C-alpha cells in the first residue's frame, strides 16, 4: 500500500508587540518580501488563507492540501487547543481519503522500538509510558 507522509498543517501565529506605538499588535508581517505590505488577520477559531486574508473551513483547507505530500502543524506541547486543531486537521485529511502518518519530534530516534510496539498494539499505553 502506498503511504503518503502527512504530519499534520495549520499554524497558529502569535507575535510580540509592535515596536512602533502606531502599529497594531494584531497586524503581523507575512514574511514574503513580495507581500511585505499585505496583512492577514489572526482570527479566533478560524483558518486564515494568508494569500487572500479570507477565513476558510477545515474541510476547505484539507481540499487545498490534496496535492501536498507533507504537512507540518506548529503547536505548543502543553496547549490543548493546539492539539484539538491538530486533530481536526488529521480528521479532515482522513475524510478526504488520505493516509495520515503522524510524526512526533519529541521522541528521540532511540525510542523507535518502543513506539513501534505501542503502534502495533503489543503494549498498553501504561507499558509504553513505563518504557
ROKOL-937989 format. One record per residue (C-alpha): residue number from 1; x, y, z. Coordinates in Angstrom, 2 decimals. Example, Ala and Ser with C-alpha at 12.3 -4.5 7.8 and 13.67 -1.06 7.14 Angstrom:
+-----+---------+---------+---------+
|   i |      px |      py |      pz |
+-----+---------+---------+---------+
|   1 |   12.30 |   -4.50 |    7.80 |
|   2 |   13.67 |   -1.06 |    7.14 |
+-----+---------+---------+---------+
end
This chain:
+-----+---------+---------+---------+
|   i |      px |      py |      pz |
+-----+---------+---------+---------+
|   1 |    0.00 |    0.00 |    0.00 |
|   2 |    1.33 |    3.40 |   -0.93 |
|   3 |    1.64 |    5.62 |    2.10 |
|   4 |    1.81 |    9.35 |    1.87 |
|   5 |    3.56 |   11.15 |    4.61 |
|   6 |    1.39 |   13.77 |    6.23 |
|   7 |    2.49 |   15.09 |    9.58 |
|   8 |   -0.33 |   17.46 |   10.18 |
|   9 |   -0.76 |   21.74 |    8.63 |
|  10 |   -2.15 |   24.55 |   10.16 |
|  11 |   -0.30 |   27.17 |   12.03 |
|  12 |   -1.36 |   29.44 |   14.78 |
|  13 |    0.83 |   32.51 |   14.88 |
|  14 |    1.32 |   34.91 |   17.72 |
|  15 |    3.68 |   37.85 |   17.60 |
|  16 |    5.45 |   40.14 |   20.04 |
|  17 |    4.03 |   43.66 |   20.47 |
|  18 |    4.88 |   46.01 |   17.64 |
|  19 |    7.91 |   48.26 |   18.00 |
|  20 |    6.11 |   51.37 |   16.84 |
|  21 |    3.27 |   52.62 |   19.00 |
|  22 |    1.07 |   53.22 |   15.95 |
|  23 |    1.44 |   49.63 |   14.72 |
|  24 |   -1.22 |   47.26 |   15.98 |
|  25 |   -0.25 |   44.12 |   17.90 |
|  26 |   -2.58 |   42.09 |   15.66 |
|  27 |   -1.02 |   43.15 |   12.35 |
|  28 |    1.63 |   40.55 |   11.60 |
|  29 |    4.18 |   40.56 |    8.81 |
|  30 |    3.62 |   37.69 |    6.36 |
|  31 |    7.32 |   37.21 |    5.63 |
|  32 |    7.33 |   37.02 |    1.83 |
|  33 |    9.15 |   40.18 |    0.62 |
|  34 |    6.77 |   40.40 |   -2.34 |
|  35 |    3.88 |   40.65 |    0.11 |
|  36 |    5.52 |   42.67 |    2.87 |
|  37 |    2.85 |   45.38 |    2.80 |
|  38 |   -0.07 |   42.94 |    2.97 |
|  39 |   -1.81 |   41.76 |    6.11 |
|  40 |   -3.51 |   38.53 |    7.13 |
|  41 |   -5.89 |   38.74 |   10.08 |
|  42 |   -5.47 |   36.44 |   13.06 |
|  43 |   -8.98 |   35.13 |   13.71 |
|  44 |  -10.07 |   33.16 |   16.73 |
|  45 |  -11.22 |   29.62 |   15.87 |
|  46 |  -10.61 |   30.07 |   12.15 |
|  47 |   -8.07 |   29.30 |    9.46 |
|  48 |   -6.79 |   32.30 |    7.54 |
|  49 |   -5.68 |   31.99 |    3.92 |
|  50 |   -2.56 |   34.17 |    4.04 |
|  51 |   -2.79 |   34.84 |    0.28 |
|  52 |   -6.28 |   36.32 |    0.35 |
|  53 |   -6.96 |   37.06 |    4.03 |
|  54 |  -10.17 |   35.02 |    3.78 |
|  55 |  -11.31 |   32.64 |    6.51 |
|  56 |  -11.64 |   29.07 |    5.27 |
|  57 |  -13.11 |   25.95 |    6.84 |
|  58 |  -11.01 |   22.96 |    7.91 |
|  59 |  -12.61 |   20.99 |    5.05 |
|  60 |  -11.56 |   23.71 |    2.55 |
|  61 |   -8.03 |   23.61 |    3.92 |
|  62 |   -7.85 |   19.83 |    3.59 |
|  63 |   -9.09 |   20.06 |    0.00 |
|  64 |   -6.36 |   22.58 |   -0.80 |
|  65 |   -3.81 |   20.07 |    0.51 |
|  66 |   -4.82 |   17.28 |   -1.90 |
|  67 |   -1.57 |   17.55 |   -3.88 |
|  68 |    0.63 |   18.12 |   -0.82 |
|  69 |    2.63 |   15.15 |    0.48 |
|  70 |    3.99 |   16.54 |    3.75 |
|  71 |    2.13 |   18.86 |    6.09 |
|  72 |    3.58 |   20.40 |    9.24 |
|  73 |    1.42 |   21.79 |   12.04 |
|  74 |    3.01 |   24.10 |   14.56 |
|  75 |    1.97 |   23.76 |   18.16 |
|  76 |    2.71 |   24.33 |   21.80 |
|  77 |    3.22 |   20.99 |   23.58 |
|  78 |    1.12 |   21.83 |   26.63 |
|  79 |   -1.75 |   23.68 |   24.95 |
|  80 |   -4.86 |   21.54 |   24.42 |
|  81 |   -6.23 |   23.99 |   21.84 |
|  82 |   -3.28 |   23.32 |   19.53 |
|  83 |   -3.86 |   19.59 |   19.97 |
|  84 |   -7.53 |   19.97 |   19.07 |
|  85 |   -6.56 |   21.90 |   15.94 |
|  86 |   -4.11 |   19.14 |   15.01 |
|  87 |   -6.81 |   16.51 |   15.50 |
|  88 |   -9.18 |   18.48 |   13.29 |
|  89 |   -6.56 |   18.67 |   10.52 |
|  90 |   -5.95 |   14.91 |   10.77 |
|  91 |   -9.68 |   14.15 |   10.71 |
|  92 |  -10.32 |   16.36 |    7.68 |
|  93 |   -7.42 |   14.80 |    5.76 |
|  94 |   -8.73 |   11.33 |    6.56 |
|  95 |  -12.26 |   12.32 |    5.46 |
|  96 |  -10.72 |   13.08 |    2.06 |
|  97 |   -9.30 |    9.56 |    1.95 |
|  98 |   -5.74 |   10.49 |    2.85 |
|  99 |   -3.39 |    8.10 |    4.62 |
| 100 |   -2.07 |   10.05 |    7.58 |
| 101 |    1.17 |    9.28 |    9.36 |
| 102 |    1.86 |   11.36 |   12.43 |
| 103 |    5.44 |   12.23 |   13.30 |
| 104 |    6.23 |   13.29 |   16.85 |
| 105 |    9.51 |   15.15 |   17.12 |
| 106 |    9.51 |   14.91 |   20.90 |
| 107 |   10.70 |   11.28 |   20.86 |
| 108 |   14.38 |   10.57 |   20.20 |
| 109 |   15.18 |    8.05 |   17.46 |
| 110 |   16.43 |    5.67 |   20.15 |
| 111 |   12.79 |    5.18 |   21.27 |
| 112 |   11.55 |    3.96 |   17.88 |
| 113 |   11.35 |    0.32 |   19.03 |
| 114 |    9.06 |    1.30 |   21.92 |
| 115 |    6.93 |    3.42 |   19.59 |
| 116 |    6.65 |    0.52 |   17.14 |
| 117 |    5.47 |   -1.82 |   19.91 |
| 118 |    2.83 |    0.66 |   21.05 |
| 119 |    1.71 |    1.40 |   17.49 |
| 120 |    1.33 |   -2.32 |   16.79 |
| 121 |   -0.82 |   -2.74 |   19.92 |
| 122 |    1.75 |   -5.04 |   21.53 |
| 123 |    1.97 |   -2.94 |   24.69 |
| 124 |   -0.60 |   -0.90 |   26.61 |
| 125 |   -0.30 |    2.85 |   27.00 |
| 126 |    0.88 |    2.36 |   30.60 |
| 127 |    3.56 |   -0.11 |   29.46 |
| 128 |    4.63 |    2.29 |   26.72 |
| 129 |    4.95 |    5.18 |   29.18 |
| 130 |    6.97 |    2.95 |   31.54 |
| 131 |    9.38 |    2.06 |   28.70 |
+-----+---------+---------+---------+
end
